[in-house]
Amino acid sequence: MENTLERMVDRIYREGISRAEDRASQIIAAAEARAAEITGKARNEAEEILRQARAEADKLRKTVESDLRLLSSRALSQLKSGISRLITARAVAQPLADAVTDVTFISDVIIELLRAGIQGSFSLVVPETLREQITARLASRLGSKLNGLEIKSHSARSGFTVVQKDAGYELEFSEAALMEFLEPYLKPAIASLFSDKNG
C-alpha cells in the first residue's frame, strides 16, 4: 500500500509541477506579449514625438530664416537710406548752407522776386550779421525801387524770410526749408544711382 501511496503522491506532485509549469509558461507568454505591446506603443509614441519635434524645428527654422531675410532687407534699406542722406548732405547741404549766408545770392533772390511782380509792401528778414551788406547791395542795384522794401534782422546765422504783408504769406529760405523742398527731387536720382550700382 505504501507503494501505491507513493505513486499517488508522486503523480500528484508531477501533475502539480506540470500545471505550475503550464501556468508559468502562460504567465511568461502573457508578460512577453504585454511587454511587446508596451514596447511597440512606446516606440510609436517616441516616433510621433520625434516627428512632431522635427516638424516644430523645421517650422522654427523657416520662421527664423524668414525673419532674418526681413531683417536683412530692412537693414539694407536703412543702410541705403543712410547713404542716400549722406550723399544728399555732401552734394546739397553744404552748397545750401553757403547759399543762405551769401549776400549776393540773397540779393539776387529778392531782385528776382521784384521782377516776378511782387506788389505792395513786403519785408525781408535777414541774419543780423548780414543786414548791412544786403541793404547796401540792394540799394546799389535797385536804387529807388527799394522804397517798398523793409529789411529787418533776426538772430539766426543763416537764411532769410520774405514776408508779403498785403497778401498775408511768407517765404522762408532757410537751409532746412530748402532741403525739405529739394529732397523729393533728389531721391529719384539717388535711388536710380543705387539701382544702377546694385542691379
Order of alpha helices (4+ residues) and beta strands (2+ residues): alpha-alpha-alpha-beta-alpha-beta-beta-beta-alpha
